[in-house]
């Protein structure tokens, strides 16, 4: 029952992550008719902030309803997993810690969603995205520990293990940068490849300040300045670095032999797919479908790296 709950919750949180990305991106105006003038346009209403770009990008009622329903069921499942982990704490204290962290993230995201602050606070958007990704990674890792097996470690795999750990950190940093682009509505700041005029004039201290609030023009459009271009270009440069590093890592892992080959191939496939999607997004002027898929593949890359780290346990067995 415990394994079933963990597996079901992993699937549910993946659905929530993808639907959240779709709702967030559609709400920002991606895919609107008068692009890019209709992107990231807001206006005050009743003392709060309401997205008006979404009026030009109809969001299906089923998407919002499904997101709320799945998130509610997921919360109940996480509570059940936590209770069951505490009941079987003698088997593994690590399981209790992980489930308590999951429960804490669930409560935090629920409160954040209920408060619903201004969309001009980037840390709110980033917190939602990273919270969902963290839940996905933790549930997948927990499921791997419950059902997965690890190949025997050799001298070569032990030497590669720190680089596998670093690969996960590198991907998490790139996901954070991507979330920061979305949170700052900087997707349209650099419409062409490969460069972006004026991005070096941005201030890193302002562009990456987690406490800053976005400014808007009198009509309600978010101002895209040199800081927006800096955020966008850092994400692009990060994508190049991640592609090179994870591509090298996949090659090194594949050389270890059959037990690791499947994970290495999956990593390479998702990595290439993500790069192609990113290039297509720029070439096709950021269609909503590709932007949503970009988020989904990022989640699959995260699952692949977590799985790969599970195959490189901290213990050592010669073989």
SEZARO-475701 format. One record per residue (C-alpha): x, y, z. Coordinates in steps of 0.25 Angstrom, whole numbers, plus 5000, padded with zeros to 4 digits. Example, Ala and Ser with C-alpha at 12.3 -4.5 7.8 and 13.67 -1.06 7.14 Angstrom:
REM residues 2
PAVO   xx   yy   zz
PAVO 5049 4982 5031
PAVO 5055 4996 5029
END
This chain:
REM residues 319
PAVO   xx   yy   zz
PAVO 5000 5000 5000
PAVO 5011 5009 5003
PAVO 5018 5007 4990
PAVO 5005 5009 4983
PAVO 5003 5022 4989
PAVO 5017 5027 4986
PAVO 5016 5023 4972
PAVO 5002 5029 4970
PAVO 5007 5042 4977
PAVO 5019 5043 4967
PAVO 5009 5042 4955
PAVO 5000 5052 4961
PAVO 5011 5062 4964
PAVO 5016 5061 4950
PAVO 5002 5064 4945
PAVO 5001 5076 4955
PAVO 5015 5081 4950
PAVO 5011 5081 4935
PAVO 4997 5087 4938
PAVO 5003 5098 4947
PAVO 5013 5101 4935
PAVO 5001 5102 4925
PAVO 4993 5111 4934
PAVO 5004 5120 4938
PAVO 5009 5122 4923
PAVO 4995 5123 4918
PAVO 4992 5134 4928
PAVO 5004 5142 4925
PAVO 4999 5143 4910
PAVO 5008 5133 4903
PAVO 5000 5129 4890
PAVO 4992 5142 4890
PAVO 4988 5148 4877
PAVO 4995 5162 4878
PAVO 5008 5156 4881
PAVO 5017 5161 4888
PAVO 5009 5174 4891
PAVO 4999 5165 4899
PAVO 5010 5158 4907
PAVO 5011 5160 4922
PAVO 5000 5171 4922
PAVO 4993 5173 4936
PAVO 4984 5184 4942
PAVO 4979 5186 4956
PAVO 4965 5182 4959
PAVO 4958 5183 4973
PAVO 4971 5186 4980
PAVO 4977 5173 4974
PAVO 4984 5169 4961
PAVO 4977 5162 4950
PAVO 4983 5156 4938
PAVO 4977 5162 4925
PAVO 4985 5155 4915
PAVO 4978 5142 4919
PAVO 4966 5148 4913
PAVO 4972 5147 4900
PAVO 4977 5133 4902
PAVO 4965 5125 4906
PAVO 4968 5115 4917
PAVO 4960 5102 4917
PAVO 4951 5101 4930
PAVO 4956 5086 4930
PAVO 4970 5090 4932
PAVO 4967 5099 4944
PAVO 4958 5089 4950
PAVO 4967 5077 4948
PAVO 4979 5084 4954
PAVO 4971 5087 4966
PAVO 4965 5073 4967
PAVO 4978 5066 4965
PAVO 4985 5076 4975
PAVO 4975 5073 4986
PAVO 4976 5058 4984
PAVO 4991 5059 4984
PAVO 4991 5066 4997
PAVO 4982 5055 5003
PAVO 4992 5044 4998
PAVO 5004 5052 5004
PAVO 4997 5052 5017
PAVO 4995 5037 5016
PAVO 5009 5035 5012
PAVO 5014 5043 5024
PAVO 5005 5035 5034
PAVO 5010 5022 5028
PAVO 5024 5025 5028
PAVO 5023 5029 5043
PAVO 5016 5016 5046
PAVO 5028 5008 5040
PAVO 5039 5018 5045
PAVO 5047 5006 5050
PAVO 5049 5001 5036
PAVO 5055 5015 5031
PAVO 5057 5028 5038
PAVO 5060 5034 5024
PAVO 5046 5031 5019
PAVO 5040 5039 5031
PAVO 5049 5051 5028
PAVO 5046 5051 5013
PAVO 5031 5050 5016
PAVO 5031 5061 5026
PAVO 5039 5070 5016
PAVO 5028 5066 5006
PAVO 5017 5069 5015
PAVO 5024 5083 5019
PAVO 5025 5086 5004
PAVO 5010 5083 5001
PAVO 5005 5091 5013
PAVO 5014 5103 5008
PAVO 5009 5102 4994
PAVO 4995 5101 4999
PAVO 4996 5114 5007
PAVO 5004 5121 4996
PAVO 4992 5118 4986
PAVO 4982 5122 4996
PAVO 4988 5135 4999
PAVO 4991 5138 4984
PAVO 4999 5150 4984
PAVO 5002 5160 4973
PAVO 5007 5153 4960
PAVO 5018 5164 4960
PAVO 5025 5157 4971
PAVO 5035 5147 4964
PAVO 5038 5139 4977
PAVO 5024 5134 4977
PAVO 5024 5128 4963
PAVO 5038 5122 4966
PAVO 5034 5116 4979
PAVO 5022 5109 4973
PAVO 5031 5104 4962
PAVO 5042 5099 4970
PAVO 5033 5094 4981
PAVO 5026 5085 4970
PAVO 5039 5080 4965
PAVO 5045 5077 4979
PAVO 5032 5069 4982
PAVO 5034 5061 4969
PAVO 5049 5058 4971
PAVO 5047 5054 4986
PAVO 5035 5045 4982
PAVO 5043 5038 4971
PAVO 5055 5037 4980
PAVO 5046 5030 4990
PAVO 5040 5021 4980
PAVO 5054 5017 4975
PAVO 5058 5013 4989
PAVO 5046 5005 4991
PAVO 5046 4997 4978
PAVO 5059 5000 4970
PAVO 5071 4992 4971
PAVO 5085 4998 4969
PAVO 5097 4991 4961
PAVO 5109 4987 4969
PAVO 5119 4999 4969
PAVO 5133 4998 4963
PAVO 5145 5006 4964
PAVO 5141 5014 4951
PAVO 5127 5016 4956
PAVO 5132 5021 4969
PAVO 5141 5031 4962
PAVO 5129 5036 4954
PAVO 5119 5037 4966
PAVO 5123 5052 4969
PAVO 5121 5056 4955
PAVO 5107 5050 4955
PAVO 5103 5057 4968
PAVO 5108 5070 4961
PAVO 5100 5067 4949
PAVO 5087 5068 4958
PAVO 5091 5081 4964
PAVO 5094 5087 4950
PAVO 5081 5083 4945
PAVO 5074 5088 4958
PAVO 5081 5102 4956
PAVO 5077 5102 4941
PAVO 5062 5099 4945
PAVO 5063 5110 4955
PAVO 5068 5120 4944
PAVO 5057 5116 4935
PAVO 5047 5118 4946
PAVO 5053 5132 4948
PAVO 5051 5135 4933
PAVO 5036 5131 4934
PAVO 5035 5139 4948
PAVO 5040 5151 4942
PAVO 5032 5150 4929
PAVO 5046 5151 4922
PAVO 5042 5140 4911
PAVO 5040 5151 4900
PAVO 5052 5159 4904
PAVO 5062 5153 4894
PAVO 5053 5149 4882
PAVO 5065 5145 4873
PAVO 5077 5135 4873
PAVO 5088 5135 4877
PAVO 5090 5148 4884
PAVO 5082 5159 4891
PAVO 5085 5173 4889
PAVO 5088 5181 4902
PAVO 5087 5169 4912
PAVO 5101 5172 4917
PAVO 5096 5185 4922
PAVO 5087 5179 4932
PAVO 5090 5179 4947
PAVO 5092 5165 4953
PAVO 5089 5170 4967
PAVO 5075 5175 4962
PAVO 5072 5164 4951
PAVO 5074 5153 4961
PAVO 5069 5160 4974
PAVO 5059 5150 4980
PAVO 5052 5161 4987
PAVO 5049 5170 4976
PAVO 5036 5174 4970
PAVO 5033 5176 4955
PAVO 5029 5190 4950
PAVO 5019 5192 4940
PAVO 5015 5203 4930
PAVO 5003 5212 4933
PAVO 4995 5203 4923
PAVO 4999 5191 4932
PAVO 5010 5184 4924
PAVO 5022 5178 4931
PAVO 5034 5186 4927
PAVO 5045 5178 4919
PAVO 5058 5185 4921
PAVO 5073 5181 4921
PAVO 5071 5173 4934
PAVO 5060 5164 4927
PAVO 5070 5162 4915
PAVO 5081 5158 4925
PAVO 5072 5148 4932
PAVO 5068 5142 4918
PAVO 5082 5141 4913
PAVO 5088 5135 4926
PAVO 5077 5124 4924
PAVO 5082 5122 4910
PAVO 5096 5122 4914
PAVO 5093 5112 4925
PAVO 5086 5103 4915
PAVO 5099 5102 4907
PAVO 5107 5099 4919
PAVO 5097 5088 4924
PAVO 5096 5082 4910
PAVO 5111 5080 4909
PAVO 5112 5075 4923
PAVO 5101 5066 4923
PAVO 5104 5061 4909
PAVO 5118 5058 4914
PAVO 5113 5051 4927
PAVO 5103 5042 4919
PAVO 5115 5038 4910
PAVO 5123 5034 4923
PAVO 5112 5027 4929
PAVO 5109 5019 4917
PAVO 5124 5014 4916
PAVO 5122 5007 4930
PAVO 5114 4996 4923
PAVO 5100 4990 4923
PAVO 5094 4993 4937
PAVO 5096 5008 4934
PAVO 5093 5009 4919
PAVO 5078 5011 4920
PAVO 5079 5023 4929
PAVO 5090 5029 4921
PAVO 5082 5027 4908
PAVO 5069 5033 4915
PAVO 5078 5045 4919
PAVO 5083 5048 4905
PAVO 5070 5046 4899
PAVO 5063 5056 4908
PAVO 5075 5066 4907
PAVO 5074 5066 4892
PAVO 5059 5068 4892
PAVO 5060 5079 4902
PAVO 5070 5087 4894
PAVO 5062 5085 4881
PAVO 5049 5090 4888
PAVO 5057 5102 4893
PAVO 5062 5106 4879
PAVO 5048 5103 4873
PAVO 5042 5112 4884
PAVO 5050 5124 4879
PAVO 5049 5121 4864
PAVO 5033 5120 4866
PAVO 5032 5132 4875
PAVO 5029 5124 4888
PAVO 5016 5116 4885
PAVO 5009 5112 4898
PAVO 5009 5097 4894
PAVO 5024 5097 4893
PAVO 5027 5105 4905
PAVO 5018 5095 4913
PAVO 5026 5084 4907
PAVO 5039 5090 4911
PAVO 5034 5090 4925
PAVO 5030 5075 4924
PAVO 5043 5071 4918
PAVO 5050 5078 4929
PAVO 5043 5070 4939
PAVO 5046 5057 4932
PAVO 5061 5061 4932
PAVO 5060 5063 4947
PAVO 5054 5049 4948
PAVO 5065 5043 4940
PAVO 5076 5050 4948
PAVO 5070 5046 4961
PAVO 5069 5031 4956
PAVO 5084 5032 4951
PAVO 5088 5037 4965
PAVO 5080 5025 4971
PAVO 5089 5016 4963
PAVO 5101 5022 4969
PAVO 5099 5020 4984
PAVO 5108 5025 4994
PAVO 5113 5011 4999
PAVO 5124 5004 4991
PAVO 5123 4989 4986
PAVO 5134 4984 4978
PAVO 5130 4976 4966
END
